[in-house]
């Protein structure tokens, strides 16, 4: 018989975690984005560098460990001093997605950001693979505000996940990652409004 999972979950500070958890964080980041067809963190070395950046002084970077295994992690970093932090990145192991793990990590990051004095969290969620209808718009001819109003999720883009977490689309950077590959910016006030 297989080992039964207890589902005992704990948060760890990735910066002070054991080396194998930091390596797991890099592997999860690399494998998840490669599987989604996204060019970020194409090599494990790129992912290790991202983990190092996310765990530098002044960053908040946490992982969710269940039964001794890292299953997801995320971080927030100063953007406008400590008033507004950027959520970057957020990643959940492929075999544990769609089970509330991402939401759990986001809520913990929000709580820690609020405890550190932050008022807002912003995030950018790229569309490099045509998972929204934004690739259809010529932003030289089409107002960004109208594109935001017409934004649709056509193939499981994460912006819908963030909306469910209370984030709102506040802007688009057209062609941020190349022609037809925009970055969608989202925001949430966290101080005094957490659910």
KELOVO-588214 format. One line per field, with one value per residue (C-alpha): residue number from 0; residue in one letter; y, z, x. Coordinates in Angstrom, 1 decimal. Layout:
BEGIN
pos (NUM,...)
code (a,...)
Y (Y,...)
Z (Z,...)
X (X,...)
***
This chain:
BEGIN
pos (0,1,2,3,4,5,6,7,8,9,10,11,12,13,14,15,16,17,18,19,20,21,22,23,24,25,26,27,28,29,30,31,32,33,34,35,36,37,38,39,40,41,42,43,44,45,46,47,48,49,50,51,52,53,54,55,56,57,58,59,60,61,62,63,64,65,66,67,68,69,70,71,72,73,74,75,76,77,78,79,80,81,82,83,84,85,86,87,88,89,90,91,92,93,94,95,96,97,98,99,100,101,102,103,104,105,106,107,108,109,110,111,112,113,114,115,116,117,118,119,120,121,122,123,124,125,126,127,128,129,130,131,132,133,134,135,136,137,138,139,140,141,142,143,144,145,146,147,148,149,150,151,152,153,154,155,156,157,158,159,160,161,162,163,164,165,166,167,168,169,170,171,172,173,174,175,176,177,178,179,180,181,182,183,184,185,186,187,188,189,190,191,192,193,194)
code (x,x,x,x,x,x,x,x,x,x,x,x,x,x,x,x,x,x,x,x,x,x,x,x,x,x,x,x,x,x,x,x,x,x,x,x,x,x,x,x,x,x,x,x,x,x,x,x,x,x,x,x,x,x,x,x,x,x,x,x,x,x,x,x,x,x,x,x,x,x,x,x,x,x,x,x,x,x,x,x,x,x,x,x,x,x,x,x,x,x,x,x,x,x,x,x,x,x,x,x,x,x,x,x,x,x,x,x,x,x,x,x,x,x,x,x,x,x,x,x,x,x,x,x,x,x,x,x,x,x,x,x,x,x,x,x,x,x,x,x,x,x,x,x,x,x,x,x,x,x,x,x,x,x,x,x,x,x,x,x,x,x,x,x,x,x,x,x,x,x,x,x,x,x,x,x,x,x,x,x,x,x,x,x,x,x,x,x,x,x,x,x,x,x,x)
Y (0.0,3.5,6.1,8.0,11.8,13.7,17.0,18.8,22.2,24.7,27.9,28.3,31.3,30.3,32.5,30.5,27.1,24.1,24.0,21.2,23.3,26.2,23.8,22.5,26.1,26.5,23.2,24.0,27.4,26.0,23.0,24.8,27.7,25.3,23.2,26.2,27.2,30.4,31.5,32.7,30.6,28.4,26.7,25.5,28.0,30.8,29.6,29.3,32.9,34.0,32.2,33.9,37.3,36.6,35.7,38.7,41.1,43.1,40.4,38.3,34.8,31.9,28.3,26.0,22.6,19.7,16.4,17.6,18.5,22.0,22.3,26.0,29.3,33.0,36.3,40.0,42.7,46.5,48.4,51.9,51.8,49.6,51.1,49.1,45.6,43.5,39.9,38.0,35.1,32.8,29.1,25.9,22.4,21.1,18.1,20.3,23.0,23.8,22.7,26.1,26.1,29.3,31.1,30.0,31.3,34.6,35.2,34.4,36.8,39.5,39.0,39.3,42.3,44.0,43.2,44.8,48.0,47.6,49.2,47.7,44.7,44.8,42.1,41.6,38.5,38.1,36.7,35.2,32.3,33.9,32.8,36.1,38.0,40.8,39.5,40.5,44.2,46.7,49.0,51.7,52.0,50.7,52.5,50.5,51.3,49.7,46.6,46.3,46.5,43.8,41.6,37.9,34.7,32.3,29.6,29.5,32.7,33.3,36.8,35.1,33.4,36.8,38.3,35.6,36.6,40.2,41.8,44.2,44.9,48.4,48.4,46.7,47.0,46.2,44.0,43.8,40.4,40.8,41.5,40.3,39.4,41.9,42.2,42.6,44.7,44.0,45.6,45.0,47.2,44.9,47.1,47.0,45.1,41.5,38.8)
Z (0.0,-0.8,1.9,2.9,2.7,5.9,4.0,6.8,5.3,6.5,5.1,4.8,4.2,1.0,1.8,4.9,3.7,3.3,0.0,-1.4,-1.0,-2.9,-5.6,-5.6,-6.0,-9.1,-10.6,-10.0,-11.6,-14.6,-15.2,-14.8,-17.2,-19.8,-19.7,-20.3,-23.4,-21.8,-22.5,-19.0,-17.0,-20.0,-18.1,-14.6,-14.2,-15.1,-12.5,-9.8,-10.5,-10.1,-6.8,-5.7,-6.7,-5.0,-1.7,-1.6,1.4,1.5,-0.4,1.0,-0.5,0.9,-0.1,0.9,2.1,2.4,3.9,3.5,-0.2,-1.7,-3.8,-4.6,-3.8,-4.4,-3.6,-3.2,-3.7,-3.3,-6.2,-4.8,-1.7,0.7,0.0,-3.2,-3.6,-6.8,-6.6,-8.5,-9.1,-8.1,-9.1,-8.1,-9.0,-12.1,-10.3,-7.5,-9.5,-9.2,-5.6,-3.8,-3.4,-5.4,-3.5,-0.2,-1.1,-2.4,0.9,3.0,0.8,1.2,5.0,5.2,2.9,5.0,8.2,6.6,6.0,2.4,1.2,-2.3,-4.4,-8.1,-10.6,-14.2,-15.9,-19.4,-22.4,-24.5,-25.9,-27.0,-24.0,-24.0,-26.9,-26.5,-29.3,-31.7,-30.9,-32.7,-29.9,-32.2,-33.5,-30.5,-27.1,-24.2,-22.0,-24.5,-24.8,-21.0,-21.1,-23.8,-22.2,-22.5,-21.3,-24.3,-23.0,-19.3,-18.7,-15.1,-15.0,-14.2,-11.2,-9.9,-10.5,-8.2,-5.6,-5.7,-8.2,-10.9,-14.3,-14.3,-17.5,-20.4,-21.8,-25.5,-27.2,-23.9,-24.9,-28.7,-31.2,-29.9,-26.5,-24.0,-20.2,-18.2,-15.0,-12.0,-8.6,-5.2,-2.1,0.8,3.9,5.5,2.7,3.0,2.8)
X (0.0,1.1,1.9,-1.1,-0.8,-1.6,-1.8,0.0,0.8,3.3,4.8,8.5,10.7,12.5,15.4,16.2,14.9,17.1,19.0,16.9,13.8,15.4,16.4,12.8,11.6,13.8,12.7,9.0,9.4,11.3,9.0,5.7,6.5,8.1,5.0,2.8,4.9,6.2,9.8,10.6,13.1,13.9,16.8,17.1,20.0,17.6,15.2,17.9,18.8,15.2,15.0,18.2,16.7,13.4,15.2,17.4,17.2,14.0,12.0,9.2,9.4,7.4,6.8,4.0,5.2,2.8,4.1,7.7,7.4,7.4,4.3,4.2,5.8,5.6,7.1,6.4,9.0,9.1,7.9,7.0,9.1,7.1,3.7,3.1,4.6,4.8,3.6,6.3,6.4,3.6,4.0,2.3,3.6,1.7,0.2,-1.2,-2.8,-6.6,-6.7,-6.6,-2.9,-2.3,-5.0,-3.5,-0.1,-1.5,-3.4,-0.3,1.7,-0.9,-0.9,2.8,2.9,0.2,2.2,5.2,3.1,2.2,-1.1,-1.2,-0.1,0.3,1.3,1.9,0.6,1.9,0.0,2.8,0.7,-2.6,-4.6,-6.6,-8.2,-5.6,-3.5,-6.3,-6.0,-3.7,-3.0,-1.7,-5.3,-7.3,-7.6,-6.1,-9.1,-11.5,-9.3,-9.4,-13.2,-13.3,-10.7,-11.6,-10.0,-9.9,-7.6,-7.1,-5.1,-4.2,-5.7,-9.0,-7.5,-6.2,-9.6,-11.1,-8.5,-9.7,-7.3,-8.5,-7.0,-5.5,-3.5,-2.0,1.5,1.0,3.6,5.6,7.0,6.9,4.1,0.7,2.2,1.0,1.5,-1.7,-1.2,-3.5,-3.9,-5.4,-5.5,-4.7,-4.6,-8.0,-9.7,-8.5,-11.2)
***
